[in-house]
Amino acid sequence: MNGKAPWQRLPGGIACIDAGYVAPGIACFYLLRGGNEYALVETGTAHSLPNLLATLADLGIEREQLRYVVPTHVHLDHAGAAGLYLREFPRAELLVHPRGARHLIDPGKLVASAIGVYGEARFHELYGEIVPAPADRVRTLEDGESFNVGGRRLEAVHLRGHAEHHFCLWDETTRGWFTGDMFGISYDYLRLSTGAFVLPATTPTQFDPPAYRESIRTLAGRDPAWLYLTHYGALAFDTAQADLLCDQLSAYETLGRLQGEELDRALRRCTETALQTLVDDEAARALAGELHMDLALNAQGIAWRAQRLATQP
């Protein structure tokens, strides 16, 4: 970050804004300029609004210049502030995956599901107020559909594996993908001197390893210069990252027969093995330990998929 500012200037008219989710450096969202107009890619949560307003003030941007709010999918760390931002920014339009639009217009099911996981107090601590998005200001983006921000073209590409309501955005200006969770997680401490380590994001309830691998190959297939991860920040693309992600997802498929602590231990070993392609054994163990919360969520996704497969005829 620039000193104490909650945002970082990136090349190509993009600002990366810390979402203030859980802790600094965990989740971000992006402010993208085209001409005199701006779009937000991802929203963070209601708690992210002060960081957004501070960024707009620092950059001298008026509220009326924000024209689009574009979450990659409707998980609340990516889209929780969508309705709030429409209320705050009178000219903004919400662009969303067709499968996700109804959940942001009427977020009751999203809220109930999250409260069921976290409890009411923790839910409000994490996400704050979830404001419904007015239906007349919501537009869906089909697979391959483009929109323009002040003449800057962005293309939505529907990609499965993490969630059925997920798209990524291709920005030809920077040859970059706004990846949401489709290219996994790579926090600052995972940007190693030997290369960046990226962990899959396999949270329940729609984890699909074959589809996830296909999506990674689709992203890599455009030979991007940049990947704009939500967790966390701009990542210079290297094909080795895609290969290691796919290897981890293949390993995850073998863990579905495990449960509880046995699954947790096996997933930890899988992550250590992947990290050992970049660092020594001791460093791999330490870094895997730092990822314990993400691995717990990934274990839930693996267990959910195993249960679903077991109940299929």
C-alpha positions as CSV (number, residue, x, y, z in Angstrom):
1,M,0.0,0.0,0.0
2,N,1.0,3.6,-0.4
3,G,2.0,4.5,3.1
4,K,-1.2,4.2,5.1
5,A,-3.5,4.6,2.1
6,P,-5.9,1.7,1.7
7,W,-5.2,1.4,-2.0
8,Q,-2.4,0.8,-4.4
9,R,-2.0,2.2,-7.9
10,L,-1.5,-0.4,-10.6
11,P,-0.5,0.1,-14.3
12,G,-3.2,0.7,-16.8
13,G,-5.6,2.9,-14.8
14,I,-6.4,0.4,-12.1
15,A,-6.4,0.9,-8.3
16,C,-6.3,-2.1,-6.0
17,I,-8.3,-1.3,-2.8
18,D,-8.1,-3.3,0.4
19,A,-11.6,-4.6,1.3
20,G,-10.9,-4.6,5.1
21,Y,-12.2,-8.1,5.2
22,V,-11.0,-10.1,8.3
23,A,-7.5,-8.4,8.2
24,P,-5.6,-6.2,5.8
25,G,-4.3,-8.1,2.8
26,I,-7.0,-10.8,2.8
27,A,-9.4,-9.5,0.1
28,C,-9.4,-6.6,-2.3
29,F,-11.5,-5.0,-5.0
30,Y,-10.5,-3.0,-8.1
31,L,-11.3,0.5,-9.4
32,L,-10.8,0.6,-13.2
33,R,-10.7,3.8,-15.3
34,G,-11.9,4.2,-18.9
35,G,-12.0,7.7,-20.2
36,N,-13.8,9.7,-17.5
37,E,-15.8,6.7,-16.2
38,Y,-15.0,4.1,-13.6
39,A,-16.0,0.5,-12.8
40,L,-15.6,-1.5,-9.6
41,V,-14.7,-5.1,-10.0
42,E,-15.7,-6.9,-6.8
43,T,-17.2,-4.9,-3.9
44,G,-15.8,-6.2,-0.7
45,T,-18.4,-5.9,2.2
46,A,-20.3,-3.0,3.7
47,H,-17.2,-2.4,5.8
48,S,-15.2,-1.7,2.6
49,L,-17.1,1.5,1.8
50,P,-14.8,3.8,3.8
51,N,-11.7,2.5,1.9
52,L,-13.5,3.1,-1.4
53,L,-14.5,6.6,-0.4
54,A,-10.9,7.4,0.7
55,T,-9.6,6.1,-2.6
56,L,-12.1,8.2,-4.6
57,A,-11.1,11.3,-2.6
58,D,-7.4,10.6,-3.1
59,L,-7.9,10.3,-6.9
60,G,-10.3,13.2,-7.2
61,I,-13.1,11.0,-8.6
62,E,-16.7,12.2,-8.3
63,R,-19.4,9.8,-7.3
64,E,-21.3,10.3,-10.6
65,Q,-18.2,8.9,-12.5
66,L,-18.7,5.4,-11.0
67,R,-20.8,3.7,-13.7
68,Y,-20.5,0.0,-13.0
69,V,-20.3,-2.4,-10.1
70,V,-19.2,-5.8,-11.3
71,P,-18.8,-8.7,-8.8
72,T,-17.3,-11.8,-10.3
73,H,-19.7,-13.9,-8.3
74,V,-22.2,-13.4,-5.4
75,H,-20.2,-14.8,-2.4
76,L,-20.4,-12.1,0.2
77,D,-16.7,-11.2,0.3
78,H,-17.0,-10.4,-3.4
79,A,-20.5,-9.0,-3.7
80,G,-21.7,-8.1,-0.2
81,A,-21.6,-4.4,-0.8
82,A,-23.3,-4.4,-4.2
83,G,-26.6,-3.0,-3.1
84,L,-25.0,-0.6,-0.8
85,Y,-22.8,0.8,-3.6
86,L,-25.9,1.3,-5.8
87,R,-27.4,3.3,-3.1
88,E,-24.3,5.4,-2.6
89,F,-23.5,5.9,-6.3
90,P,-26.6,7.1,-8.2
91,R,-25.4,6.4,-11.8
92,A,-23.9,3.0,-11.1
93,E,-25.4,-0.2,-12.7
94,L,-24.8,-3.6,-11.3
95,L,-23.5,-6.2,-13.8
96,V,-23.7,-9.8,-12.6
97,H,-23.8,-13.4,-13.8
98,P,-27.3,-14.5,-14.8
99,R,-27.3,-17.2,-12.0
100,G,-26.4,-14.6,-9.4
101,A,-28.6,-11.6,-10.1
102,R,-31.7,-12.8,-8.1
103,H,-29.5,-13.3,-5.0
104,L,-28.4,-9.7,-5.0
105,I,-31.9,-8.4,-5.8
106,D,-33.2,-10.5,-2.9
107,P,-30.2,-11.4,-0.7
108,G,-32.3,-13.2,2.0
109,K,-31.0,-16.7,1.1
110,L,-27.4,-15.5,1.0
111,V,-27.8,-13.9,4.4
112,A,-29.5,-16.8,6.0
113,S,-26.9,-19.2,4.7
114,A,-24.0,-17.1,6.0
115,I,-25.7,-16.7,9.4
116,G,-26.1,-20.4,9.5
117,V,-22.4,-20.9,9.0
118,Y,-21.1,-18.0,11.2
119,G,-23.8,-17.1,13.6
120,E,-25.5,-13.7,13.6
121,A,-22.9,-11.8,15.6
122,R,-20.0,-13.0,13.5
123,F,-21.9,-12.5,10.3
124,H,-22.4,-8.8,11.0
125,E,-18.8,-8.5,12.1
126,L,-17.7,-9.9,8.8
127,Y,-20.2,-8.4,6.3
128,G,-22.2,-5.6,7.9
129,E,-25.5,-4.6,6.3
130,I,-26.5,-6.5,3.1
131,V,-28.6,-4.0,1.0
132,P,-30.9,-5.4,-1.7
133,A,-30.0,-4.2,-5.2
134,P,-32.9,-2.5,-7.1
135,A,-33.9,-4.8,-9.9
136,D,-34.1,-2.0,-12.5
137,R,-30.4,-1.2,-12.0
138,V,-29.2,-4.8,-12.4
139,R,-28.0,-6.2,-15.8
140,T,-26.8,-9.7,-16.4
141,L,-23.8,-10.6,-18.5
142,E,-23.9,-13.6,-20.7
143,D,-20.9,-15.7,-21.5
144,G,-18.6,-13.8,-23.9
145,E,-20.6,-10.5,-23.5
146,S,-18.7,-7.3,-23.3
147,F,-19.3,-3.9,-21.9
148,N,-17.5,-0.6,-22.1
149,V,-16.2,1.7,-19.5
150,G,-15.5,5.0,-21.2
151,G,-14.5,3.1,-24.3
152,R,-12.5,0.5,-22.4
153,R,-13.8,-3.0,-23.3
154,L,-14.2,-5.7,-20.7
155,E,-15.4,-9.2,-21.6
156,A,-17.2,-11.5,-19.2
157,V,-16.3,-15.2,-19.5
158,H,-18.4,-17.7,-17.5
159,L,-16.1,-20.1,-15.7
160,R,-17.1,-23.0,-13.5
161,G,-15.4,-25.0,-10.7
162,H,-15.6,-22.6,-7.8
163,A,-19.2,-21.4,-8.2
164,E,-21.9,-21.8,-10.8
165,H,-22.5,-18.0,-10.8
166,H,-18.9,-17.0,-11.5
167,F,-17.4,-15.1,-14.4
168,C,-14.0,-13.6,-15.0
169,L,-13.4,-10.3,-16.8
170,W,-10.8,-9.9,-19.5
171,D,-9.2,-6.5,-19.9
172,E,-7.5,-6.2,-23.2
173,T,-5.9,-2.9,-22.2
174,T,-3.6,-4.6,-19.7
175,R,-4.0,-8.2,-21.1
176,G,-5.2,-9.0,-17.6
177,W,-7.9,-11.2,-16.1
178,F,-10.0,-10.2,-13.1
179,T,-10.1,-13.7,-11.7
180,G,-12.4,-13.6,-8.7
181,D,-11.6,-17.0,-7.1
182,M,-11.0,-18.9,-10.3
183,F,-7.2,-18.6,-10.1
184,G,-7.2,-19.2,-6.4
185,I,-5.5,-17.4,-3.6
186,S,-2.0,-15.9,-3.4
187,Y,-1.4,-13.6,-0.4
188,D,1.6,-11.4,-0.1
189,Y,3.6,-13.9,2.0
190,L,3.1,-16.5,-0.8
191,R,4.9,-14.3,-3.4
192,L,8.2,-16.1,-3.0
193,S,11.6,-15.4,-4.5
194,T,11.3,-18.7,-6.4
195,G,7.8,-17.9,-7.7
196,A,4.3,-17.2,-6.6
197,F,2.4,-20.0,-4.8
198,V,-1.3,-20.1,-5.6
199,L,-3.8,-22.2,-3.5
200,P,-7.1,-23.3,-5.0
201,A,-10.3,-21.8,-3.5
202,T,-12.6,-24.8,-3.1
203,T,-15.2,-23.5,-0.6
204,P,-18.6,-25.2,-0.6
205,T,-21.1,-25.6,-2.2
206,Q,-20.3,-25.9,-5.9
207,F,-16.7,-27.2,-6.0
208,D,-16.1,-29.1,-9.2
209,P,-12.4,-30.1,-9.8
210,P,-12.6,-31.0,-13.5
211,A,-14.5,-27.8,-14.3
212,Y,-12.0,-25.8,-12.2
213,R,-9.0,-27.2,-14.1
214,E,-10.7,-26.4,-17.4
215,S,-11.3,-22.9,-16.2
216,I,-7.7,-22.4,-15.2
217,R,-6.6,-23.6,-18.7
218,T,-9.1,-21.1,-20.2
219,L,-7.5,-18.3,-18.3
220,A,-4.0,-19.4,-19.1
221,G,-4.9,-19.9,-22.8
222,R,-5.1,-16.2,-23.4
223,D,-1.5,-15.8,-22.4
224,P,-2.3,-13.0,-19.9
225,A,0.3,-10.6,-18.6
226,W,-1.6,-10.1,-15.3
227,L,-4.0,-11.8,-13.0
228,Y,-6.0,-9.6,-10.7
229,L,-6.8,-11.8,-7.8
230,T,-9.4,-10.9,-5.1
231,H,-7.3,-12.8,-2.6
232,Y,-4.9,-10.8,-3.1
233,G,-3.7,-8.4,-5.6
234,A,-2.1,-8.2,-9.1
235,L,0.0,-11.3,-10.0
236,A,2.3,-11.5,-13.0
237,F,1.2,-14.6,-14.9
238,D,3.4,-17.7,-15.2
239,T,2.3,-21.0,-16.7
240,A,3.9,-22.8,-13.8
241,Q,1.2,-21.3,-11.5
242,A,-1.6,-22.8,-13.6
243,D,0.2,-26.2,-13.7
244,L,0.6,-26.2,-9.9
245,L,-3.0,-25.2,-9.4
246,C,-4.2,-28.1,-11.6
247,D,-1.9,-30.5,-9.8
248,Q,-3.4,-29.5,-6.5
249,L,-6.9,-29.9,-7.8
250,S,-6.1,-33.4,-9.1
251,A,-4.8,-34.3,-5.6
252,Y,-7.9,-32.8,-4.0
253,E,-10.0,-35.3,-6.0
254,T,-8.3,-38.2,-4.2
255,L,-9.2,-36.9,-0.8
256,G,-13.0,-37.2,-1.0
257,R,-13.1,-40.5,0.9
258,L,-11.5,-38.9,3.9
259,Q,-13.4,-37.1,6.7
260,G,-12.7,-34.8,9.7
261,E,-9.2,-34.6,11.0
262,E,-8.0,-37.2,8.6
263,L,-9.1,-34.9,5.7
264,D,-7.5,-31.9,7.3
265,R,-4.2,-33.6,7.7
266,A,-4.2,-35.0,4.2
267,L,-5.0,-31.5,2.8
268,R,-2.3,-30.0,4.8
269,R,0.2,-32.6,3.4
270,C,-1.0,-31.9,-0.1
271,T,-0.4,-28.2,0.3
272,E,3.1,-28.8,1.8
273,T,3.9,-31.0,-1.2
274,A,2.9,-28.3,-3.6
275,L,4.9,-25.7,-1.7
276,Q,7.9,-27.9,-1.7
277,T,8.2,-27.2,-5.5
278,L,9.2,-23.6,-4.5
279,V,10.7,-23.8,-1.0
280,D,12.4,-26.3,1.4
281,D,10.4,-28.6,3.6
282,E,10.6,-26.4,6.7
283,A,9.4,-23.3,4.9
284,A,6.6,-25.4,3.3
285,R,5.4,-26.5,6.7
286,A,5.4,-23.0,8.0
287,L,3.6,-21.5,5.0
288,A,1.0,-24.3,5.1
289,G,0.4,-23.4,8.7
290,E,-0.3,-19.8,7.8
291,L,-3.0,-21.1,5.4
292,H,-4.9,-23.0,8.1
293,M,-8.1,-21.0,7.7
294,D,-8.2,-21.3,3.9
295,L,-7.4,-25.0,4.1
296,A,-10.3,-25.4,6.6
297,L,-12.7,-23.9,4.0
298,N,-11.1,-26.0,1.2
299,A,-11.7,-29.1,3.3
300,Q,-15.4,-28.1,3.5
301,G,-15.6,-27.9,-0.2
302,I,-14.0,-31.3,-0.7
303,A,-16.3,-32.9,1.9
304,W,-19.4,-31.3,0.3
305,R,-18.5,-32.6,-3.1
306,A,-17.8,-36.1,-1.7
307,Q,-21.2,-36.1,0.0
308,R,-23.0,-34.9,-3.2
309,L,-21.3,-37.7,-5.3
310,A,-22.2,-40.3,-2.7
311,T,-25.9,-39.4,-2.9
312,Q,-26.1,-39.3,-6.7
313,P,-27.9,-42.3,-8.2
